[in-house]
Amino acid sequence: MKETGENKVFKETILRILRTIMKFFLVSFIIFVIIILIFIYWFACKSENRVIKSVASPDGRYIAIYFQHAVGGAAGSVSEGISVIKKDKRLKNIDSRNIFVIDRAKFIDIIWEEATNEFNDFKIAKSDIKKISLTSVIPVDIGICDLCITDIFNYTRWHYYPFTCCSHCGPRFTILYSLPYDRENTSMIDFPFCSYCKSEFEDPNDRRYDAQGITCPLCGPKMYLLDNNGNIINNENPIEMAASLLREGKIIAVKGIGGFHIAVDAMNEDSVLELRKRRRRPNQPFAVMAKSINEVKKFAIVSKEEEDLLKSPYKPIVILKKSSSYNLAESISPGLDTVGVMLPYTGIHLLLLEFFGKEALVMTSGNYPGRPIVIDNNQAILELKEIVDYFLVHNRKIVNRCDDSVIKFVENHPTFLRRSRGYAPTYLIIPWLNNENIISVGGEFNVTGSIAIKNRIITTQHIGDVSDLETLNYLINALNFLIKIYDIKSFSKIAHDLNPTFYTTRYAKDLSECISAKTIQVQHHHAHMASLMIEHNLPHDTEIICITIDGFGYGTDGMAWGGEILFGGYSKFSRVAQLRYQPMPGGDLCAYYPARFLAAILSTIMEDSEIFNLF
């Protein structure tokens, strides 16, 4: 059938808008399918003689949207994505005509034909998925959107309400018990809808339509200010009072969506130094949170790319160069010309900074030294009462703890220093992986765990340094969450570091005995090489020369490796060059006490008396 001008404009309009939406939301646009559906619903309602229907595959792998146009259209070629659906026996009742398939990794054009079936309704139905497939995506947390910020600062139902969100933003992963992402599978189940929220949730013309995390002051979570012993301080506006205390130089633990922060006035040198003393953290830099990008530009140099990332829906910490007008406390990042900065990603943080009234707050992870970030109110009081003066808490449960993500631009390319909130859990598709189920428990420092299932590697949020049992339990819980979500019954192998003293190594060996799985020992620097190859999408049979300068790694010869040139691929390697071995009295203690290591190295070239005089 000949394509008319009207039909062509209709198709091009939809395609252009959908592509724009997907480009904006990058790889994670699957969690915004609801936005696309609402747009389509609206377009269908506004367009005469056009009807639309959506169908979800039984395993949740695809959402198919049927377009029917009364004028008719030209038939298109069947794309790869359509072919996949047609070959799937479970979907044999789904016609491939007039269909648009949303897959996580790619955009597939709408296929147009003259409609033969009549549809007279379109709706977004309640999830009915009994089995979650490997292609199901765990939704990530999204920073507060501009529309919700407007709601907070205007005289709406959400005026000054810290938990304001909509279908565009809000917590997902951190409140999620299981898939599908429906309210009853999140900690929002503790807060039943009031009549107003229920009406908005069910209204396709409202931006809060089908948004699982929405709430309001009538039916949602509440904020509380506690003293150092956990007693409630009665106040009509706990956030405003907390801001006043921060202006006085107090240190406050603030509960967000993925855990607690410890907040202090970023311009108060004495308060920042006191925080360092209490946290026993003399040099490691703190991150700061500023109310707006204009405030950030008062103390840091911000490129266009860095600004876009700071303002993105993921709201990570971005490492920025200090400007010549830098006026924050020098002890925030002592000896460095950079500072880690983020913008508010919840109404809690936004209101705290609004009432605080100054440029920025230090916002560092709320945890006892060496332990994971705290997520429970009572645990926070136990662990942090020696560090903070007050607690600003709420009564919504954090299900999955999740630290802030940290990104640094290297040669104008964003590079993760920590992949967590907004970006995790995540997965990679590795086409050449076999069908084995494998668990990887990581090393000891800056750990993330992963599970490999078929051709996918699914990675947890940032865990941290697994140097005690509390952090090991955090790693185990994060892995168990993924295993439960994807209903994995067995694993054939468990990968771990060569170092026999690591908590992760000992856990891997114990677990292997419990589940009858084989352990795979991986040399630390070879793991870095393989990760680099995956990052660049190198084929499975590729061999490269890789320089790994990464500090200590337990070697295949039982020695401490500290810098190598490796040759090989994913499954095997050889060390063709290395830094000379150095004495390490006390082994790993040299990493904690560098002077011990320095003295040992000097002992190979100097007399003992000469070394003694140096110290």
N, C-alpha and C positions, 0 to 999 in steps of 0.2 A: 504494500500500500504506500502511496506517495506521502511523504512527510510534509505536513503543512507548516507554514511559518509560525502559527500559534503553538503547534506541538513542539517545534524546535526551541522556541523561546522558553516554554515550560520546562523542557528537559534541561536546557543549559542553565536555567536559573537554579533548579534544585541541585544539579551537579556542582555548580560554582559555590553555593552556600555550604553544602556538605563538605566539599574539599577544604574550604576555608576553616570550618570548625575543626576538622581533623588535623590540619596543619598546625593550628593554634595549640591544640592539646597534645601534640607530639605522639609518642608511642603509647601513652596511657589513655588514649581517647576512648577506649572501650567503657571506662567507668562513666563516660558522659553520653552514653547511648540515650539515656533518658532525655537529654537536651535535644538531641536530634529527633527523637520520637515526638516530643512536644511540638517542635517546629513543624514536623510533617502533619501532625494533628491540626495545628493552626492553619497550615497551608490548605489542607483538605477542606476545612470548614469554610475557608474564604473563597474556594474555587468551585464553581458550579461544574457539574458533570464529571467530577474527578473523585474517585473513591480509592481508599487505601486500606491495606490489611497487613498486619505483622504476624509472623509465625516464628516461634522459637523451637530449635531442634530439641529432641528429648534429653540429650546429654548436656545441653547448655552451650554447645560449641558455637552456634551461630544464632544471630537474630536476622530473620529474613523479612524484608519489607516489600510488599507487593504494591505496585502502582498501576492503577487502571485509569485510562484516559479515554473519554468518550469519542474523541476525534480519531483515535487510533494512532499508531506510530510505526516506524520502520523497525524491522526485526534486527537485532544485533547478534554478533557472534557469541557463542557460549564461552565464557571465560573459564580459567582454571578453577576459580572458586566455585562457580556453578557446577562444574563437572564433579567436584568433590561431593557436593550435596547430592547430585543425581546418582552417584555410585554408592552412597550410603544407604543400605537397605532400610535402616530405621526411618529414613526420610523419603521413602518411595512415594508417599502420598503428597509430597510437596511439589508443585509445578514450578519449573524454573523460569517461566515467563514472567516478565515485569518484576524482576526481583533484584534487590540490592543486598549484598551480604556484608555485614560488618565483621571483619576479623581483626585481631589485635595488631597484626603486623603490616597490613596493606589495605589499600582502597581498591575495590572492584566496581567497575562501572555498572550502572543500572542497565539491565537488558530490557528493551522495549519491544512490545508487540501489541497488536490490537487485542483488547481484552475480550475474553470469552466467558469468564465467570463474573457474576454480579455480587458485589459486596455492598452492604448498606450501613456498615458500622466500622468504627476503628476505636480500639481501646488498648491500654497497657494493662495486661492481666497480671494477677498475682502470680509470683513464682511457683512453679509446680515441678521442681527438679528433684527427683529422688536420688539421683547419683550425679555427683560433680565430676566432670571430666578434667583431664590434664590441661585442656585449653581454657578452663575457667580461670578468670583473673581475680586475685585478691585485691580489692580496691584500696588505694592508698589515701592517706590524709591530704586534704587540700586546704590551703590557706584561705582565710576569710576573703570574700569577694567585695568589690566596690559597692554593689547593690546592698549587701548586708551592712556594710559600714555606714551607708546612707541611712538605713533603717535604724541603726544604733544612735546616730546623732541627730535624727529628726524626731518629731513627736509622733511616733508610731507605737504600735503594741510592743515593739522591741527596743524602745528608748532606754539606752544605757543597760541593755540586757546582755550579759557577757557570753551567752551560749547561742547567740543568733547565728543561723546558717540557713542554707537553702540547697536546691539541687546542684548548684554550682560549686559549693564549698562545704567545709566542715570535716569532722573526724569520720574515718571509715575503719581502717585497719586497727586503730588503737581501741575501738569499742566493739570489735567483731569477735563473736564466739565461733561462728561457722558460716559457711556459704549455704544457700544464696544470701546475698546482702539484703536482708529484710529486717525490719525493726525488731521482730521477735528473736532474731539471731544476734542482737547487739545488746550492750548494756543500757540502751535506751528503752528496753522493755520495762525497766523500773519506773518509767515516766509515761503513763498512759496519756493519750491525746486529750486535751480539752476540746470543747465543741468547735472553737475557732481553728485550732490547728488541724483537727480532723477534716473540717470543711476545705481548708487549703490543700491538704494532702490529697484529697479526692477531686480537686478541681483542675482539669487539664489546662485551663487558662491561667493558672497561678504558677509562679516560678518555684513554688514549694510543692508542686504536684509530685507525688510519689517519692519525695525526698525523705529517706528513712531516719535521718538524724534531727529533723526539725523539732523545735520546741519553743516555748514562750514563757514569760514570767508566771503565767497561771498554772502551767503544768510541768515545767522543766526543772532542771537542777538549780541549786542555790549555792551561793558563796558564803563562806564563814571566815572570820578572822580569829585566830587562836593565839593565846600567849605561849610562852616557852614551855609550859607544862601541859598544853593541850586544852586549856579552858577557853570556852567561847567568850569573846569580847563582844558584848551586845552593841550593835551599831546598824543603822539603817542602810549604810553603804559601806560594806567591808573593804571594797576595792579603794574607795576614796580615802578611807582611814589608813589603809596600808601605804598608799602613795604619800600621805602626810608623814608617816613614820620613816619612809625612805628618804624624804627630804631632810629629816633630822639625823640621818646617818645610820639608821638601823639596818640590820641585815634580815631579809625575809625570805622564807621558802615559799615559792609560788607553784601551785599545782596547775598544770596545763592539760594537754590532751594525751601526751605520751609519757608523762612523768613530771617530776618536780624540777624547777629551776631554783637556784639561789640568787636572789636579786639584791643589788646594792647600787647606790648613786655612783654613776660612772665618772662624775666630776669631783668626787670627794676622795682625795688621795688617802686620808687617814682611814676611811671606811674600807677602801679596797685593800689596804695593807692589813687591816684587822681581819678581813675575810681570808686573806692568804695565811695569816697566822693560825686562825681557827681551823682552816681546811688542811693545814700542813702542806701547802702547795706554793713553795717559794718563788718559782720561776715560770711554770707553765702558763701560757697566755689564757686570758679569759675572753669569752665572746661578749659582745654588747648588742643590745636591741634599741633601735631608734624608732621614733614614731612614724617618720616619713623619709622619703629619699632626700628631701630638702635638708632635713636635719643631718643626714649622713654626710652630705656634701660640705657641711661646716667643718668636719674634722678628717675627711678621707677623700682621696681622688677616686672618682667613679667613672669608668668608661661606659659607653652605650651598652655594650654586651653585659657588663657587670650590673648595670642598672636594670636591664631587662630581666636578668636572673633574680635579682633581689625582689623585684615586683611580680615575678611569675607566680602561678598558683601553688608552687611547691615551697616557696619562701625558705630557701636554705640559708645557712651561714655562708657568706662569701668573704674570702680573704682579700682585703683592700690595702692599698698603699696609704700610709698616713699623709695628710696634706701638711703644708707649711703652717697652716692655722690650727693644727691639731691641739685641742684644748681639754681632752679627757685625761684622767689620771695616768701618769706615766707607768704606774705599776700594773696597769691592765695587761700590757704586753711588753715587759721590760727588756730593753736591749734590741727590740725588733723595730723595723720600719713599716710593719704591717699590723692590721687589727682585723679580727673576725667580726663581721657585722650581719645582722639580720633585721628584717622588718616584722612587725606584729603579725602573727598568723591566726590568732583567735581574738574574739571579743574581750577575753580576759586581759590579754596583753595590751590590746589597743586602749582599753579604758584605764588600765594602770598607768600607761604612759601619758594619757590625756590628763589625768588628775595630777600626775607627778609634775608635769609642766616644764621639765628641763630636757636637754638634748637626748640623753640616752641613759639606759640602765645596764649595768653588768648583768648578764643572764648566763650563768654557768650551770652545768649539770648538777642536779640535786642528789648527791650521793655521798655516803661516807667514803673516805679514801680507800680505793681498791675494790669497792663494791659497785654493783650496777645501780643505775638511776632508780630512785624510789618512786613507787606508783601508789602506795597505800597510805592513807592518812595516819593511821596508828603507827605504821612502820616508820613513817617520816618523823614522827615525834620521838621515837626511840633512837633513830640513827642520827638525826640532825639537830637535836636540842642543844648540843654543845657547840654547834656552829652558828645557828640562827637565833634571832631574838623573837621572831613571830612567824606564824604560819598562815598563809592565805590559801584556803582549801575549798573544795566543792564536794558534793555528794554524788557525783557520777563516777561509776567505777571505770578505771582504766584496765582493760582486758589484756592488751599487749603493750608492754613498755617499748618506747621508741625514742631514741636520742635525736637531736637535730642533725641534719645532713650538713656536711662541710665541703665546699667547693673552692678551688683556686684556679684562676686562669693562668695557664702556662703557654706562652707564645700564642696568646689569643684563643686558646682552646680550653674549655672548662674541664677540669680534672678533679675527680672525687678524691678527697682525703678521708671522707666518711660518707658512706651511702646508707641513709637511714630514712628519717621522716620525709614523706612525700615521694620517695623513690623505692621504698622497700615495703614488703617483699617484692622481689623482681625475679624474672627468669630470662635465660638465654636459650635460644633454639640452636642446637648443634646437630646438623643433619646426619653426620656420620657416627653419632653415638649408637651403641648397640642397645638392646632392650633390657639390659640389666638395671636393677634398682640398687643405687649406691648412696651411702651416707658419707659426707665429708665433715669432719669436726674441726678443721683448721689447726692452727699452731697454738701460740700462747698470747701474742700481742696483737691488738687490733683485729680480733677474730670476728669472722662471720661463719655461719654453718651453711651447708648446702645439701640438697638431695638431688640426685640424678635419676630421672624416670624417663625411660624411652629416649627421646631425642631432646629432652629439656633438662636444664640445670636450674633449679629453683633455689634462690639464696635468701637467707634470713636478713633481718635488719642488723645493724651494727651491734655487736655484743660487747666488745671492749677487750681488756686484758684478762684472760682466764687464769688468774693467779691465786684464786681462792675458791672455796666450794660454792659460795653464793653466786659468783659469776658463772661457774660451771653449770649450776642449776638453771641459770638464765638461758644459757646455750641449749641445754637439754630441752627446756620448755619451748623455746623457739622452734627447734627441730620437730618436736612432738606436735606443735600446732600445724606445721606444714603436712606432716604425716597424717594427722587426723583430717585436715581439710580435704586432702586428695585420696583419703581412704586407702593408703598403701599398706598391704598386709605383710609384706616380707621384703627383706633386703639381702642381696647376695654378698655384698662387700662393704667394708667400712674403711675409708681413707683417713690417715692421720700422719702427723709429723714423725720424722725419724727420732727426735729427741725422746728418750724413754722416761725423762723426769716430768714431762708436761702433764698437767691434769687431763688435757684432751687426749693424750696418748693412752693414759691409764684407763680413761673412760671408754675409749674405742675398744681396747682389749677386753674389758669387762663386758661391754655390750656384745661383742662378737661371740663370746661364749654363751650369752643368754639367748641370742637369736640364731646361733649356728651360722654366722657369716664369716667370710674370710677377711682378714685385715690386709690393707695395702699401705706399706710404708712409703712416704713421699719425702724426698729431700727438699728442704725449705727453698733453696734457690732454684731448683728445677721447677718447683711449683710456680715461682714468679715467672720463669721463662714460659711455661705453658699458659699462664694467665695472659701474658703479653701476646702470645700467638692467637689466643681466642679473641682478645680485644681487637685484633686486626683481621679476624675472620680468615685465618690461614687454613688451608686444607689439612686433613689428618695426616697426610704423608709428607708434609713439609719438614725440612730441616733448616735450622738457622744457627748463626753464631750470636750468642747473647752475653752481654756483660752485666753481671749482677753484683752491684755494690750495695749490700743491704744489711751490714752488720752481722751479728752472730747467727749462724745456722749450723745445726748438728750435721756433720758430714758423713758420707758413706763409709769413711775410714775411722769413724769414731772421734775425729778431731773437730776442733772448732773452725768452721769455715767463715771467712769474713769478707770475701770479694773474689769472684771467679770469672773466668771466661769459659762459657759452656758451649758445647756443640751438640746438637741433637734435635729431637722433636718432642711430641707429646708423651710418648711412652718410654723413651730412653734417652740418655745423654752421656757425654764424656766431659771431663774437666780438662781443658787443654792448657790453662794457665791459672795462676792463683797469686794472691798476696801471701807473703811469707808467714808461716806460723809464728805466733808470739806466745810467750808464757802467760797463762791466765790463772793466777793463784786464787783458789776458791771457785773457779768455774764461772757460773752465772753471776756471782757476786761482783765481778768486774763490771758488769753492765749497770749495777746499782751504785757502785763506788768507783768511779773512773780513775781516781787517784791511785787506787790499788793496781789497776791495769797499767797506768803510766809508769809507776815505779818498777813494775815487772819488765816493761819494755826497755826502760833506761838501764836496768841491771845487765842487759846484754852488751852494753857499750860503755858503761861507766862503773867506777868503783863505788862500793857501798857508801863510803864517806862523802863522796861527791853528791850522791843522790840525797843523803841525809841533809846536806847543807841547802839543797834546793827547797826542801819542805820545811 
